[in-house]
Amino acid sequence: MAVRATVHKLICLLFSITMIASLTFAATGAIPRGTTSSAKDYNSINAGTHPITNALIYPNDTAWKHPRVECLIITAQALAPSFQPLAELKTRRGTFTEILTVESIYANSTFTAGGGDNPTYIRNAIKYYHDNEGTEFIILGGDVNVIPIRYTYNTDYTEAYFPGSYATTYKPTDQYYAGLEGTWDEDDDGKYGEQNRYNTENIDEVDWTAEVFVGRLPANDATQAQVLVQKIIDYETNPPNGTWYNKGIFGGAVSQYQDLGLNKPSVDEAALSEFMIDSYFNSMQANRIYHCSSTYTCPSNYTQLNTANLAAAWDQGAAIVNLAGHGDPSAFGGYIGTSSFSNYLTRTGAATLVNNGTLPFVYIFSCSSGAFDIREIGSSPMNLGDSLAEALLLNQYAGAIGVVSAMRTTYFFEDDTQFEALNHGQDRFFWREMMINHEYQPGRTLYLSKMSYIDQFINKYWNVDLNYDPELAEREGYMVYQENFRKNLLTYNLLGDPEISIYTGIPGTFASDITSQTAYIGDTMDLEMRSMTDDLVSGARVLLNGSGYYIVGQANELGMVTLPVPLDQALVGTNMTITLSGHNMKTTSKNVTIAKDTIAPTMLQVDIPASIVDYRGTFTVNASGIDAGSGLRYAFVVFVDEMEAPLTIHRMDIKSVSGNQTIFYFKFPDILPPGQTLLFYVVAFDASGNYVIARPTELFSYAVQVSSRIMEDALTATIIIGVPAFAIIITVFFMVSRKTHQKRSAQQLHEMDYRGDPNIFKK
């Protein structure tokens, strides 16, 4: 205790000495904070020299004339003309789209270098466009006989409806074209997508993170391609009126009836539907169409699930449809008893739906209903027609606008009460991504929901894994279902346009006063995206197009978007088209006349510090200018040497705009140089390049003196002596104190495990 007391006294003494030195410095050496004052300004309007070039003010973005290929359509040469109207539709509203044929891919050494097969070459082309053009959306324009699919190595289960190795070993996925990292065949054995224990590199060959968002339009010929494209064009530009935009159909079958002898509970997909309706679809009217077992109490406002009732609801129109139950390549259905089964929607029934343009986006939670390769690879009677998902899409005037469904057998856990695993989890994560995270483009919805599922189910539990971990496998409860988990993710694919925006409400109209009739060259259009009912439209897209320019902006969460107008004299007097589009909004276009601001600025007033600036403080400059044309848009502080030669240039921020007046603000970004004098002047520009230079006189710049640091140097000497001693005393203090604190509380790690039933069930 005596040692600690002595140490404490030494600390107090040294602290007192330091404080006295500091207070002495504060009393004698500090420079008082100066207030700002409005200097006497000499304005040179459109006269005098300055170092500000157009490159410092106006962006010279070559992408304005050579926009990135945001969406890429890959198809066969024979089908390319059929897909051209779709490319033009997207390009007109701000998603620049190109068509690339498989023939050109196969003939291009950039894509075929290194060898491989046709899917490899197509993926190489996608990767090239993603890396060099910023491509985000990929439309595979054709069925598997036009655009081949990648068959991955997966041995989880023998598929009854498919021949040979397609049933036992190789399972299809379009995710191969979305996950662009690696080769998916790292050990080069010709088996793509192997989990770690099946390849010599002991790694997962699948890239589970999508770099692009992929959808397929499964056309076999030009006629089918035209049907698919026209449905998308009509859906986007001329959808039917009515309340169908606010409606959702939820078809819940029974996946399993209770069997007490086998200790099996009932699994009613109505429960999943109710969970999603309550959690995600508050803004929509839910049409519940359920078949319920005796152990589950259906809500009072449901309709019995059968073929007629489902078709009738579909024909009345809905924006989304979710079907949960069992299936095969030709149908969706469910159990109506412990061993009896009923189909509720077949591919024949899908082809005869008459919902006449009220096209829903459909998610089918079942086995094999999306097996769009069934006709091309099979030979059994089941293979004589398209899959259910294809039939919904290829119905010329009805059916669906897009379908997410499984190509092969999928799985569920019977006691998944949180709806987080396998089919239950992937279904609800999809709709959560769309309705809660507001990802209304189905390509983004699908692939982002897969990543969320991996993060919040697969990675959540120690005993669930996409790859085999031999150390964890020694622990009780480890689930050896890696192939099931992998295929359940890979087998759900998108048939439809991945980039289109899905309706979830009645389309609104943009306010008519968002843009003015005139815009100045070099200007920045600050637009607030609002509807006619004055609601903000976050994420809205704006395209300024004309005279070879293609300029795109996207609104933030507050509906604000900034759109530049090039400083191009050739644009003066021309009309450019501005197009507004957004989720649940009708796309609209109007002409904007481009003009040049010929009105010179009136004045520029500069406020500088009224006294010496403390080198430890901040140095700011305010400038207020008036321009009756486009307004002053840009201002710069130019620091000069004693000969008035420019040293550095700093752009000022806009603080406020009121009528013709703009107030700019600048804060010196670096440490102020002690004892020096800062020399500078200010120059401001309107949108079209008219300018005003502000100085205190015609020949000289503003001068601001920075205080010296004499007193701080004296204090530094005191600190140099005192700090080492202080550090030694502190070290001794903590060494003595540490002996009194030896006990530590133990921490116990808690690992979450998934308590699902050890038996997995097929859908």
C-alpha positions in Angstrom: 0.0 0.0 0.0 2.9 2.4 0.8 4.3 1.8 -2.7 0.9 2.6 -4.3 0.5 5.7 -2.2 4.0 7.0 -3.3 3.2 6.3 -6.9 -0.1 8.2 -6.6 1.6 11.2 -5.2 4.1 11.3 -8.0 1.4 11.1 -10.6 -0.5 14.0 -9.0 2.7 16.1 -8.9 3.5 15.6 -12.5 -0.1 16.2 -13.5 -0.1 19.5 -11.7 3.1 20.6 -13.4 1.7 19.7 -16.8 -1.5 21.5 -16.1 0.3 24.7 -14.9 2.3 24.7 -18.1 -0.8 24.2 -20.2 -2.7 27.0 -18.4 0.2 29.3 -18.8 0.3 28.6 -22.5 -3.4 29.2 -22.8 -3.2 32.5 -21.0 -0.3 33.9 -22.9 0.0 32.1 -26.3 -3.5 31.4 -27.6 -4.8 33.4 -30.5 -8.5 34.5 -30.1 -11.0 33.0 -32.6 -11.5 35.6 -35.2 -15.0 36.4 -36.7 -15.5 36.5 -40.4 -16.0 39.8 -42.2 -17.2 40.6 -45.7 -14.1 41.8 -47.6 -14.3 44.6 -50.1 -14.6 42.8 -53.4 -13.5 43.7 -56.8 -15.5 41.6 -59.4 -14.2 40.8 -62.8 -17.1 39.4 -64.9 -16.1 37.2 -67.9 -12.8 39.0 -67.8 -9.3 38.3 -66.3 -7.3 35.1 -66.3 -7.9 32.1 -64.0 -6.5 28.5 -63.9 -9.9 26.8 -63.9 -10.3 24.5 -67.0 -13.5 23.0 -68.2 -12.2 19.6 -67.1 -12.2 20.8 -63.5 -15.9 21.9 -63.8 -17.7 19.7 -66.3 -17.3 15.9 -66.4 -16.1 14.6 -69.8 -17.7 11.1 -69.4 -17.2 9.1 -72.6 -19.9 6.7 -71.3 -22.4 9.4 -72.1 -21.9 8.5 -75.8 -20.8 4.9 -75.2 -23.0 3.7 -72.4 -22.3 0.5 -70.5 -24.2 -2.6 -71.6 -26.3 -3.0 -68.5 -28.4 -5.9 -69.9 -27.1 -8.6 -72.3 -29.4 -10.9 -74.4 -27.6 -14.0 -75.5 -29.5 -16.0 -78.2 -29.1 -17.7 -81.5 -28.7 -15.8 -84.7 -32.0 -17.1 -86.0 -33.8 -15.7 -82.9 -32.0 -12.4 -82.6 -34.6 -10.4 -84.7 -37.3 -11.7 -82.4 -35.5 -10.4 -79.3 -34.6 -7.0 -80.9 -37.8 -5.3 -79.7 -37.1 -6.3 -76.2 -33.6 -4.8 -76.4 -35.0 -1.6 -77.8 -37.7 -1.3 -75.1 -35.1 -1.6 -72.3 -32.7 0.8 -74.0 -35.4 3.5 -74.5 -36.1 3.6 -70.8 -32.5 3.7 -69.6 -31.3 0.1 -69.4 -28.9 -0.1 -72.4 -29.2 -3.5 -73.9 -27.3 -5.5 -76.5 -27.8 -8.8 -78.3 -24.9 -11.3 -78.5 -25.4 -14.4 -80.6 -24.0 -17.8 -79.6 -22.5 -18.1 -83.1 -20.4 -15.0 -82.5 -19.4 -16.3 -79.1 -18.2 -19.7 -80.4 -16.2 -17.9 -83.2 -14.5 -15.4 -80.9 -11.1 -16.5 -79.6 -11.5 -14.1 -76.6 -14.2 -16.4 -75.3 -12.9 -19.8 -76.5 -9.3 -19.4 -75.5 -8.3 -22.1 -73.1 -10.7 -24.6 -74.5 -13.8 -26.0 -73.0 -17.4 -26.6 -74.1 -20.2 -24.3 -75.2 -21.4 -23.4 -71.7 -17.8 -22.4 -70.8 -17.6 -20.1 -73.8 -20.9 -18.5 -73.0 -19.9 -18.0 -69.4 -16.6 -16.5 -70.6 -18.5 -14.0 -72.7 -20.7 -13.1 -69.8 -17.7 -12.6 -67.6 -16.1 -10.4 -70.2 -19.1 -8.2 -70.5 -19.5 -8.0 -66.7 -15.8 -7.0 -66.3 -15.5 -4.6 -69.2 -19.0 -3.2 -69.7 -20.4 -3.4 -66.2 -23.2 -5.8 -67.3 -25.6 -6.7 -64.6 -28.5 -8.6 -66.2 -28.2 -11.6 -68.5 -31.2 -12.9 -70.6 -30.6 -16.3 -72.0 -32.8 -16.2 -75.1 -33.6 -19.8 -75.8 -34.3 -23.2 -74.4 -31.5 -25.6 -73.6 -31.2 -26.6 -77.3 -30.4 -22.9 -78.1 -28.5 -21.9 -74.9 -27.1 -25.0 -73.2 -27.4 -25.3 -69.4 -24.7 -26.5 -67.1 -25.1 -29.9 -65.6 -23.4 -30.0 -62.2 -22.1 -33.1 -60.3 -24.7 -34.0 -57.7 -25.5 -37.5 -56.6 -28.1 -36.9 -53.9 -31.0 -38.8 -55.4 -32.1 -40.7 -58.6 -34.6 -38.7 -60.5 -37.5 -40.8 -61.7 -38.5 -38.6 -64.7 -35.1 -38.2 -66.3 -32.9 -40.7 -68.3 -29.4 -42.0 -67.5 -26.9 -39.8 -65.8 -29.4 -36.9 -65.9 -31.3 -38.9 -63.2 -28.4 -40.1 -61.1 -25.4 -37.8 -61.4 -25.7 -34.6 -63.3 -28.3 -31.9 -62.3 -28.9 -28.6 -64.2 -28.5 -25.0 -63.1 -28.4 -21.6 -64.8 -26.5 -20.3 -61.7 -23.4 -21.4 -63.6 -23.9 -18.2 -65.7 -24.4 -16.0 -62.6 -21.5 -17.0 -60.3 -18.5 -15.9 -62.3 -15.6 -16.6 -60.0 -13.5 -19.6 -60.7 -14.2 -22.2 -63.4 -16.6 -24.5 -61.5 -14.2 -27.3 -62.4 -11.1 -26.4 -60.4 -9.6 -29.9 -60.7 -10.3 -30.1 -64.4 -11.9 -33.5 -64.3 -15.0 -32.5 -66.4 -17.3 -32.6 -63.3 -18.6 -29.2 -62.7 -19.8 -27.9 -59.3 -18.5 -30.6 -57.1 -18.5 -30.2 -53.4 -15.2 -30.3 -51.6 -15.0 -34.0 -50.9 -15.5 -35.0 -54.6 -12.6 -33.0 -56.1 -8.9 -33.3 -55.8 -8.5 -29.7 -54.7 -10.7 -30.2 -51.7 -12.7 -27.0 -52.4 -16.2 -26.1 -53.3 -16.3 -25.6 -57.0 -19.6 -23.6 -57.0 -19.5 -19.8 -56.8 -22.6 -19.2 -54.7 -22.3 -15.4 -55.0 -24.0 -14.0 -58.1 -22.0 -11.4 -60.0 -24.8 -11.0 -62.6 -28.5 -11.8 -62.5 -29.7 -14.4 -64.9 -33.1 -15.3 -66.4 -34.1 -17.5 -69.3 -36.7 -17.0 -72.0 -37.2 -20.7 -73.1 -37.9 -20.2 -76.8 -37.3 -23.1 -79.2 -38.0 -21.0 -82.3 -38.7 -17.5 -83.5 -42.4 -17.8 -83.0 -42.1 -18.7 -79.3 -39.5 -15.9 -78.9 -41.9 -13.4 -80.3 -44.6 -14.6 -77.9 -42.3 -14.2 -74.9 -41.1 -10.8 -76.0 -44.5 -9.4 -76.7 -45.8 -10.5 -73.3 -43.0 -8.5 -71.6 -43.6 -5.4 -73.8 -47.4 -5.5 -73.1 -46.8 -6.1 -69.4 -44.5 -3.1 -69.2 -46.2 -0.6 -71.6 -49.9 -1.5 -71.8 -51.0 -3.6 -68.8 -54.8 -4.1 -68.3 -56.6 -1.8 -65.9 -58.1 -3.2 -62.7 -57.2 -4.1 -59.2 -55.2 -7.2 -60.0 -52.0 -5.3 -59.3 -52.8 -5.5 -55.6 -53.7 -9.1 -55.4 -51.7 -12.2 -54.5 -52.8 -15.9 -54.9 -51.4 -18.2 -52.2 -51.9 -21.9 -53.1 -51.1 -24.1 -50.1 -51.3 -27.8 -50.5 -50.6 -30.6 -47.9 -47.1 -31.9 -48.2 -47.5 -34.7 -45.6 -50.5 -36.2 -43.7 -50.1 -37.2 -40.1 -49.1 -40.8 -39.6 -49.0 -41.8 -36.0 -47.6 -45.2 -36.7 -44.5 -43.7 -38.3 -44.5 -40.7 -35.9 -44.9 -38.3 -38.8 -46.8 -35.0 -38.3 -48.9 -33.3 -40.9 -47.2 -30.6 -43.0 -49.7 -28.0 -44.2 -48.2 -25.4 -46.6 -51.1 -23.1 -45.7 -49.0 -22.4 -42.5 -46.1 -21.1 -44.6 -48.5 -19.0 -46.7 -50.1 -17.5 -43.6 -46.6 -16.7 -42.3 -45.6 -14.9 -45.5 -48.9 -13.1 -45.8 -48.6 -11.7 -42.3 -44.9 -10.9 -42.7 -44.5 -9.6 -46.2 -47.7 -8.9 -48.0 -49.5 -6.3 -45.8 -49.9 -4.0 -48.8 -51.6 -6.6 -51.0 -54.9 -8.4 -51.0 -54.3 -12.1 -50.3 -56.5 -14.8 -52.0 -56.0 -17.9 -49.9 -56.6 -21.2 -51.7 -55.7 -24.0 -49.4 -56.2 -27.7 -48.8 -55.8 -28.4 -45.1 -55.3 -31.6 -43.1 -57.5 -32.3 -40.1 -54.7 -31.3 -37.7 -54.4 -27.8 -39.1 -57.0 -25.1 -38.7 -57.4 -23.1 -41.9 -58.3 -19.4 -41.7 -62.0 -18.7 -42.2 -61.5 -16.7 -45.4 -59.9 -19.4 -47.5 -61.1 -21.2 -50.6 -60.7 -24.9 -51.1 -57.7 -25.8 -53.2 -58.7 -27.7 -56.3 -58.2 -27.4 -60.1 -61.3 -25.3 -60.8 -60.9 -22.8 -57.9 -57.2 -22.2 -58.6 -57.9 -21.6 -62.3 -60.8 -19.3 -61.6 -58.7 -17.2 -59.2 -55.9 -17.1 -61.7 -58.2 -16.0 -64.5 -59.5 -13.1 -62.4 -56.0 -11.7 -62.2 -53.2 -11.3 -59.7 -49.8 -9.7 -59.4 -48.1 -12.6 -57.7 -48.8 -16.3 -57.2 -47.1 -18.6 -54.7 -47.7 -22.3 -55.0 -46.4 -24.6 -52.2 -46.8 -28.4 -52.3 -45.6 -31.3 -54.4 -44.9 -31.5 -58.2 -43.4 -33.2 -61.2 -42.3 -31.7 -64.5 -45.9 -31.5 -65.7 -47.9 -30.5 -62.7 -48.3 -29.0 -59.2 -50.3 -30.8 -56.6 -50.5 -32.2 -53.0 -51.8 -34.9 -50.8 -55.5 -35.2 -50.1 -55.0 -38.2 -47.8 -52.2 -40.3 -46.3 -51.5 -41.9 -49.6 -53.9 -40.3 -52.1 -52.7 -37.4 -54.3 -54.3 -34.7 -56.5 -52.9 -32.4 -59.2 -54.2 -28.8 -59.0 -52.4 -27.3 -62.0 -51.0 -29.2 -65.0 -49.1 -27.9 -68.1 -52.3 -28.5 -70.1 -54.3 -26.4 -67.6 -51.6 -23.7 -67.7 -51.9 -23.5 -71.5 -55.6 -22.9 -71.2 -55.6 -20.1 -68.6 -57.4 -17.0 -69.8 -56.2 -14.2 -67.4 -55.8 -12.0 -70.5 -52.7 -9.9 -69.7 -53.1 -9.8 -65.9 -49.9 -11.7 -65.7 -48.6 -12.7 -62.2 -45.1 -13.5 -61.2 -45.1 -17.1 -60.0 -43.0 -19.0 -57.4 -43.6 -22.7 -57.4 -42.3 -24.5 -54.3 -42.3 -28.2 -55.4 -40.2 -30.8 -57.2 -39.4 -30.6 -60.9 -42.1 -28.2 -62.0 -39.5 -26.0 -63.7 -37.6 -28.8 -65.6 -37.4 -26.8 -68.8 -34.9 -29.4 -70.2 -37.5 -32.2 -69.9 -38.5 -32.3 -73.6 -34.9 -32.0 -74.9 -33.3 -34.8 -72.8 -36.1 -37.3 -72.2 -37.8 -40.2 -74.0 -40.6 -41.2 -71.7 -44.2 -40.0 -72.1 -43.6 -37.4 -69.4 -41.0 -35.8 -71.7 -43.3 -35.3 -74.7 -44.3 -31.8 -73.6 -42.8 -28.7 -71.9 -42.6 -28.3 -68.2 -45.4 -26.6 -66.2 -43.2 -23.5 -65.8 -42.7 -23.3 -69.6 -46.4 -23.8 -70.3 -47.2 -20.8 -68.0 -44.7 -18.6 -69.8 -45.5 -19.7 -73.4 -49.3 -19.1 -73.0 -49.5 -16.3 -75.5 -52.0 -14.0 -73.7 -52.2 -15.4 -70.3 -50.3 -17.6 -67.8 -47.4 -15.8 -66.1 -44.8 -13.1 -66.8 -42.1 -15.1 -65.0 -41.7 -18.2 -63.0 -39.2 -19.4 -60.4 -39.4 -23.1 -60.0 -37.2 -26.2 -59.4 -35.8 -28.4 -62.2 -35.3 -31.4 -60.1 -36.3 -33.1 -56.8 -36.3 -30.7 -53.8 -36.6 -31.2 -50.1 -38.2 -30.0 -46.8 -38.0 -30.7 -43.1 -41.3 -31.7 -41.5 -40.8 -29.7 -38.3 -39.3 -26.5 -39.8 -41.5 -24.3 -37.6 -39.5 -21.2 -38.5 -39.7 -21.8 -42.3 -36.0 -21.3 -42.7 -34.7 -24.5 -44.3 -34.7 -25.9 -47.8 -38.0 -25.3 -49.8 -39.6 -23.4 -46.9 -36.7 -21.1 -46.4 -35.9 -20.5 -50.0 -39.6 -19.7 -50.7 -40.0 -17.2 -48.0 -36.5 -15.6 -48.4 -37.5 -14.9 -52.1 -40.6 -13.0 -51.2 -38.9 -11.2 -48.3 -36.3 -10.0 -50.7 -38.9 -8.6 -53.0 -41.5 -7.2 -50.6 -39.3 -6.2 -47.6 -36.0 -5.4 -49.3 -37.8 -3.9 -52.3 -35.9 -5.9 -55.0 -38.6 -6.0 -57.6 -36.5 -7.2 -60.5 -36.9 -11.0 -60.3 -33.3 -11.7 -61.3 -32.0 -9.7 -58.4 -34.7 -11.1 -56.1 -33.8 -14.7 -56.8 -30.0 -14.5 -56.5 -30.0 -12.1 -53.6 -32.5 -14.3 -51.8 -30.3 -17.3 -52.3 -27.4 -15.5 -50.8 -29.5 -14.4 -47.8 -30.7 -18.0 -47.4 -27.0 -19.2 -47.3 -26.1 -16.5 -44.8 -29.1 -16.9 -42.5 -29.7 -20.6 -42.7 -26.6 -22.5 -44.0 -24.1 -20.3 -42.2 -26.3 -19.8 -39.1 -25.9 -23.4 -37.7 -22.7 -25.3 -37.0 -24.3 -28.6 -38.1 -25.6 -27.4 -41.5 -23.1 -27.1 -44.4 -22.8 -26.9 -48.2 -19.5 -28.9 -47.9 -18.5 -31.8 -45.8 -16.5 -31.0 -42.7 -14.9 -34.3 -41.3 -14.2 -32.7 -37.9 -17.7 -31.5 -37.4 -19.1 -34.8 -38.7 -17.7 -36.5 -35.6 -20.1 -34.5 -33.4 -23.6 -35.7 -32.8 -26.2 -33.9 -34.8 -24.1 -33.0 -37.8 -26.3 -33.2 -40.9 -24.8 -35.0 -43.8 -27.1 -33.5 -46.3 -24.6 -31.4 -48.3 -25.8 -32.7 -51.7 -29.4 -32.0 -50.8 -28.7 -28.5 -49.6 -26.6 -27.8 -52.7 -29.1 -29.0 -55.2 -32.0 -27.3 -53.5 -30.2 -24.0 -54.1 -29.0 -24.8 -57.6 -32.2 -26.3 -59.0 -34.4 -23.2 -58.5 -34.0 -21.1 -61.7 -35.8 -18.1 -63.3 -37.8 -18.4 -66.4 -38.5 -14.9 -67.5 -36.9 -11.5 -67.8 -34.5 -10.9 -64.9 -34.5 -7.1 -65.3 -38.2 -6.3 -65.6 -39.9 -4.6 -62.6 -42.7 -6.7 -61.1 -46.0 -4.9 -60.2 -47.0 -5.0 -56.6 -49.5 -2.2 -56.7 -51.5 -0.1 -59.2 -49.1 1.8 -61.4 -48.9 5.5 -60.7 -48.1 8.5 -62.9 -45.1 10.8 -62.5 -45.8 14.4 -61.6 -45.8 16.7 -64.6 -43.5 19.4 -63.1 -40.5 17.2 -62.3 -38.6 18.6 -65.2 -38.7 22.0 -66.9 -39.0 22.6 -70.6 -35.5 24.0 -70.9 -32.1 22.9 -69.6 -28.8 24.7 -70.0 -25.6 23.1 -71.4 -23.2 22.3 -68.6 -26.0 22.4 -66.0 -26.9 19.8 -63.4 -30.5 18.9 -63.3 -31.5 18.2 -59.7 -34.8 16.3 -59.9 -37.2 15.1 -57.3 -39.0 12.0 -58.4 -42.7 12.4 -57.3 -46.0 10.8 -58.4 -49.1 12.8 -59.3 -50.2 12.1 -55.7 -47.0 13.7 -54.5 -45.5 10.4 -53.2 -41.7 10.2 -53.5 -40.5 7.5 -56.0 -37.2 6.1 -54.6 -35.0 4.2 -57.1 -36.7 5.8 -60.1 -34.6 5.9 -63.2 -34.0 8.9 -65.4 -32.6 8.8 -69.0 -31.5 11.9 -70.9 -31.1 10.8 -74.5 -30.4 12.6 -77.8 -27.7 13.8 -80.2 -25.7 10.7 -79.5 -25.8 11.1 -75.7 -27.2 8.5 -73.3 -27.1 9.7 -69.7 -28.7 7.7 -66.9 -29.4 8.7 -63.3 -31.1 6.8 -60.5 -33.0 8.4 -57.6 -31.9 7.8 -54.0 -34.2 6.7 -51.2 -35.5 10.3 -50.9 -36.4 10.3 -54.6 -33.6 12.7 -55.6 -31.5 12.3 -58.7 -28.8 14.4 -60.2 -28.6 14.4 -64.0 -25.8 16.3 -65.9 -26.2 18.1 -69.2 -23.0 18.0 -71.3 -21.2 21.3 -72.0 -21.6 20.8 -75.7 -22.2 23.8 -77.9 -23.7 21.6 -80.6 -26.6 20.8 -78.3 -27.8 24.4 -78.1 -31.3 24.6 -79.8 -31.8 20.9 -80.0 -34.3 18.8 -78.2 -33.3 15.9 -76.0 -35.7 13.3 -74.5 -36.0 12.7 -70.8 -37.6 9.4 -69.8 -38.8 8.6 -66.2 -39.4 5.0 -65.0 -39.8 3.3 -61.7 -41.4 0.5 -59.8 -45.2 0.6 -59.9 -44.9 3.7 -62.2 -45.9 4.3 -65.8 -42.9 5.1 -67.9 -43.2 8.6 -69.3 -41.1 10.7 -71.7 -41.0 14.4 -72.6 -38.8 16.7 -74.7 -36.4 19.2 -73.1 -35.0 22.0 -75.2 -31.2 22.6 -74.6 -30.1 26.2 -74.4 -27.0 28.2 -73.5 -27.0 30.6 -70.5 -26.0 34.0 -72.0 -26.6 36.0 -68.9 -23.4 36.9 -67.1 -23.2 36.7 -63.2 -24.0 39.9 -61.4 -21.6 39.8 -58.4 -19.6 37.6 -56.0 -19.1 38.5 -52.4 -16.5 36.8 -50.3 -16.4 36.5 -46.5 -12.9 35.9 -44.9 -11.7 35.8 -41.3 -11.5 39.3 -39.7 -8.4 38.6 -37.6 -5.4 36.3 -37.4 -6.4 32.6 -37.8 -5.3 30.2 -35.1 -3.1 27.6 -36.7 -4.7 25.0 -34.5 -8.2 26.0 -35.6 -10.0 25.9 -38.9 -10.0 28.3 -41.9 -13.2 28.8 -43.8 -14.4 31.0 -46.7 -17.9 31.8 -47.6 -18.9 33.2 -51.0 -22.3 34.5 -52.1 -23.0 35.1 -55.7 -26.0 36.3 -57.9 -26.7 35.1 -61.4 -30.1 35.7 -63.1 -29.6 32.9 -65.7 -28.9 29.3 -64.7 -27.5 30.5 -61.4 -23.9 30.1 -60.2 -23.3 26.4 -60.0 -19.6 26.0 -59.3 -17.0 28.0 -57.3 -13.3 27.5 -56.5 -10.8 29.0 -54.1 -7.4 29.5 -55.8 -4.4 29.8 -53.6 -1.5 31.8 -55.1 2.1 32.8 -54.2 3.4 36.3 -53.7 3.7 36.7 -57.5 0.0 35.8 -57.9 0.9 32.4 -59.5 -1.6 29.6 -58.7 -0.5 27.1 -56.2 -3.6 24.9 -55.4 -7.2 24.9 -56.4 -10.1 23.8 -54.2 -13.7 23.3 -55.2 -16.2 25.0 -52.9 -19.4 23.3 -51.7 -22.9 24.7 -52.4 -24.3 25.7 -49.0 -27.7 26.9 -50.2 -29.6 28.2 -53.2 -32.4 30.8 -53.0 -33.7 32.3 -56.2 -30.8 33.7 -58.1 -28.5 33.6 -55.1 -26.0 30.8 -54.4 -23.9 30.6 -51.3 -20.7 28.5 -51.4 -18.6 27.2 -48.5 -15.0 26.1 -48.2 -13.0 24.6 -45.3 -9.2 24.4 -45.6 -8.6 20.7 -45.8 -5.0 20.5 -44.4 -3.2 21.6 -41.3 -2.7 25.4 -41.3 0.9 26.5 -41.8 2.0 28.5 -38.6 3.2 32.0 -39.1 2.4 32.1 -42.9 0.0 34.3 -44.9 -2.5 32.6 -47.1 -3.1 34.4 -50.4 -6.1 33.5 -52.5 -9.0 34.6 -54.7 -12.4 33.1 -55.6 -13.9 32.4 -59.1 -17.5 31.2 -59.7 -19.3 29.9 -62.8 -22.8 29.5 -64.1 -23.9 26.4 -65.9 -22.7 27.5 -69.4 -19.3 28.8 -68.3 -19.9 32.5 -67.6 -17.8 33.5 -64.6 -16.9 36.1 -62.1 -13.6 36.5 -60.2 -13.6 38.1 -56.8 -10.5 39.8 -55.3 -10.0 42.7 -52.9 -8.5 44.8 -55.7 -8.0 44.4 -59.4 -4.4 43.1 -59.0 -4.1 41.5 -55.5 -5.6 38.5 -53.7 -7.1 38.2 -50.3 -4.6 37.7 -47.5 -5.2 35.9 -44.3 -2.5 35.6 -41.6 -2.0 32.4 -39.6 -0.7 32.6 -36.0 2.8 31.3 -35.1 3.6 28.5 -32.7 6.3 30.0 -30.4 4.5 29.2 -27.1 3.7 25.7 -28.2 7.4 25.0 -28.9 8.1 26.0 -25.3 5.4 23.7 -24.1 6.8 20.8 -26.2 10.1 21.1 -24.5 8.3 20.7 -21.1 6.4 17.7 -22.4 9.5 16.0 -23.8 11.0 16.0 -20.3 7.8 15.2 -18.4 6.1 12.5 -20.6 8.8 9.8 -20.2 8.8 10.2 -16.5 5.1 10.1 -16.4 5.0 7.0 -18.5 7.5 5.2 -16.2 5.3 6.1 -13.1 2.1 4.9 -14.8 3.8 1.6 -15.8 4.9 1.0 -12.2 1.4 1.9 -11.0 -0.3 -0.7 -13.2 2.3 -3.4 -12.4 1.6 -3.0 -8.7 -2.2 -2.9 -9.2 -2.3 -6.0 -11.4 -1.3 -8.2 -8.5 -4.7 -7.5 -6.9 -6.7 -8.6 -9.9 -5.7 -12.2 -10.7 -9.1 -13.9 -11.0 -10.9 -13.9 -14.4 -14.4 -15.1 -15.1 -14.6 -17.9 -17.5 -16.5 -17.4 -20.8 -18.6 -20.2 -22.2 -19.1 -20.3 -26.0 -22.6 -21.0 -27.2 -23.0 -22.6 -30.6 -26.4 -22.6 -32.4 -27.4 -25.9 -34.0 -30.4 -26.6 -36.3 -32.9 -28.8 -34.5 -34.7 -30.0 -37.7 -35.9 -33.5 -38.0 -33.0 -35.8 -39.0 -35.1 -37.2 -41.9 -35.3 -35.2 -45.0 -38.4 -35.3 -47.2 -38.8 -35.0 -51.0 -41.2 -32.5 -52.6 
